[in-house]
Amino acid sequence: MQIIFYDSYRFPYPSQNITLHTVIQTDSFPTGLAVDLTNDHIYWVHLGSQRLLRCNIDGSNMTVLSTFRYPWVIRLDVTNRWIYIVERDFGVLKSTFDLAHQQTIVNFTSSLIYCMDIDTEEQRLFWINNDGDMKSAKDDGSDVKTIYSTYDRRDYPALDVFGSYIYYDHTNRLSRISKTPGSTPTVLYTDTSRIDSIFVFKQTGM
């Protein structure tokens, strides 16, 4: 397995001796990354140029696929061949992998969104707006529900859905909450700095 960093690096994992290898040099301030291991592609969105880009897993054949208004997050449903992009000020856009068919499935009215994840098993999207409202919708944008509210207006840049839980940042705290509306969160970890990204994976045998 390899971990690929959004800015340009990768290294074997797990490993006791980490050596960084440049995959590709992106423009400054890319805001989202997604990896399609089935087809050996890396996708990323770049806010400055408002573009969606793709390259091969080895960094070759970089291609500009499309432009958007304020792209911030990208997630892939590789099985069903859908791309989901959060346009920070506007909504969640759903597109086929060839970008031939695109539609905005969730509209944001007065909030900003900096994080979103997909639960492909339940076919639902999850996000937190900058009002502190954690929301969920079906992957076609219907059945929008509020899972929880922090009542803390700020930017929430990190969220990951895994199993029955949603993991998210709250300033310097990593918290976990059940996907069931009305649940109470649990603080798992507190750092001295702000948490900007979360990736949850299941270790073999655990």
C-alpha positions in Angstrom: 0.0 0.0 0.0 1.1 3.6 -0.7 0.0 6.8 0.9 0.0 9.7 -1.6 0.0 13.2 -0.3 -2.0 15.9 -2.0 0.9 18.2 -2.6 3.3 15.8 -4.4 4.7 12.9 -2.2 4.2 9.2 -1.5 5.9 6.5 0.6 5.3 2.8 1.3 3.1 2.1 4.3 3.6 0.6 6.7 7.4 1.3 6.8 10.1 1.8 9.4 12.2 3.8 6.9 10.1 6.5 5.2 11.6 7.9 2.0 9.5 10.5 0.2 9.2 10.3 -3.6 7.8 13.1 -5.7 4.8 12.0 -7.7 3.8 15.3 -9.2 4.3 19.0 -8.6 0.9 20.7 -8.3 0.1 24.4 -8.2 0.1 26.0 -4.8 -2.9 25.5 -2.6 -4.6 22.4 -3.9 -7.7 21.8 -1.7 -8.7 18.2 -2.3 -7.3 14.8 -3.3 -8.8 11.5 -4.3 -7.1 8.3 -5.5 -8.7 5.8 -7.9 -6.6 2.7 -7.3 -8.8 0.7 -9.6 -7.8 2.7 -12.6 -4.4 4.1 -11.2 -5.5 7.7 -11.2 -5.0 10.6 -8.8 -7.5 13.4 -8.8 -7.2 16.8 -7.2 -8.9 20.2 -7.1 -7.1 23.5 -7.2 -8.9 26.5 -5.7 -6.6 29.1 -7.3 -7.3 28.1 -10.9 -10.7 26.5 -10.0 -9.8 23.3 -11.8 -10.2 19.6 -11.5 -7.0 17.8 -12.5 -6.0 14.2 -12.9 -2.8 12.3 -13.5 -1.6 8.6 -13.5 -0.6 7.1 -10.2 3.1 7.6 -11.2 2.5 11.3 -11.9 2.5 11.1 -15.7 -0.1 12.4 -18.1 -1.4 15.3 -16.0 -4.7 16.5 -17.5 -7.1 19.4 -16.7 -10.5 17.8 -16.7 -12.8 20.8 -15.9 -13.2 24.1 -14.1 -15.6 25.0 -11.3 -16.5 28.0 -9.1 -15.0 27.3 -5.7 -13.8 23.6 -5.7 -12.8 22.4 -2.2 -13.4 18.7 -1.7 -13.4 15.8 -4.1 -14.6 12.2 -3.3 -14.9 9.2 -5.6 -17.4 6.4 -5.7 -15.3 4.1 -7.8 -17.7 1.2 -7.8 -20.6 3.3 -9.3 -18.3 5.6 -11.2 -19.4 8.9 -9.6 -17.3 12.0 -8.7 -18.5 14.3 -5.9 -17.1 17.8 -5.6 -17.9 20.3 -2.9 -18.0 23.9 -4.3 -17.4 25.7 -1.1 -20.0 28.5 -1.4 -22.6 26.7 -3.6 -23.2 23.0 -3.0 -22.2 19.4 -3.8 -21.8 18.6 -7.5 -22.2 15.0 -8.7 -20.6 14.0 -12.0 -19.9 10.9 -14.1 -16.2 10.0 -14.4 -16.1 11.2 -18.0 -17.7 14.6 -16.8 -20.3 14.3 -19.5 -23.2 14.5 -17.0 -23.0 16.9 -14.0 -25.6 18.2 -11.6 -25.7 20.1 -8.3 -27.4 17.7 -5.9 -27.1 19.8 -2.6 -27.4 23.6 -2.5 -25.7 25.6 0.3 -27.7 28.8 1.0 -25.8 30.8 3.6 -23.1 28.4 4.8 -19.6 27.4 3.7 -18.5 23.8 3.5 -14.9 22.7 3.8 -15.3 18.9 4.4 -17.4 16.1 3.1 -17.3 12.3 2.9 -19.2 9.4 1.3 -20.6 6.3 2.9 -20.7 4.1 -0.2 -22.4 1.2 1.7 -25.4 3.3 2.8 -25.0 5.6 -0.3 -25.1 8.8 1.8 -23.0 12.0 2.0 -21.9 13.6 5.2 -20.6 17.2 5.8 -20.4 20.0 8.4 -21.1 23.6 7.5 -19.4 26.6 9.2 -22.5 27.0 11.4 -21.5 23.8 13.1 -24.3 21.7 11.6 -23.4 18.2 10.7 -25.7 17.0 7.9 -26.3 14.0 5.8 -28.1 13.3 2.5 -28.6 10.4 0.1 -26.1 10.4 -2.7 -28.7 11.9 -5.1 -29.1 14.9 -2.7 -32.5 13.9 -1.2 -33.4 13.1 2.4 -31.3 15.8 4.0 -30.9 15.3 7.8 -29.2 17.0 10.6 -27.1 14.6 12.6 -25.7 16.9 15.2 -24.9 20.6 15.8 -21.8 21.9 17.7 -23.4 25.4 17.9 -19.9 26.7 17.2 -19.5 28.8 14.1 -16.1 28.1 12.5 -14.5 26.3 9.6 -14.5 22.5 9.8 -11.9 21.1 7.4 -11.7 17.5 8.4 -14.3 14.7 8.3 -14.2 11.0 7.6 -16.9 8.4 7.7 -16.0 4.8 8.8 -18.4 2.1 9.7 -21.1 3.4 12.0 -19.2 6.5 13.0 -18.3 10.0 11.7 -14.9 11.3 12.7 -14.4 15.1 12.6 -12.3 17.9 13.9 -13.4 20.6 16.3 -10.4 23.0 16.4 -7.7 20.9 18.1 -10.0 17.9 19.0 -10.6 14.7 17.1 -14.2 13.6 17.9 -16.4 10.6 17.0 -20.1 10.5 16.7 -22.6 7.8 15.6 -24.3 8.4 12.2 -27.7 8.2 14.0 -29.3 11.6 14.5 -29.4 12.7 18.2 -26.2 10.9 19.2 -23.6 12.5 21.5 -20.0 12.9 20.3 -16.9 11.5 22.1 -13.6 13.3 22.1 -10.9 10.8 21.1 -7.8 13.0 21.0 -6.8 16.5 21.7 -3.8 18.1 20.0 -1.9 21.3 20.6 -2.5 22.5 17.0 -5.6 22.6 14.8 -6.5 19.3 13.0 -6.9 19.9 9.3 -7.3 16.4 7.9 -8.5 12.9 9.0 -8.0 9.5 7.3 -9.4 6.4 9.1 -8.4 2.9 8.1 -9.0 -0.6 9.5 -5.9 -2.4 10.5 -5.8 -6.1 9.6 -7.0 -8.3 12.5 -8.6 -5.4 14.4 
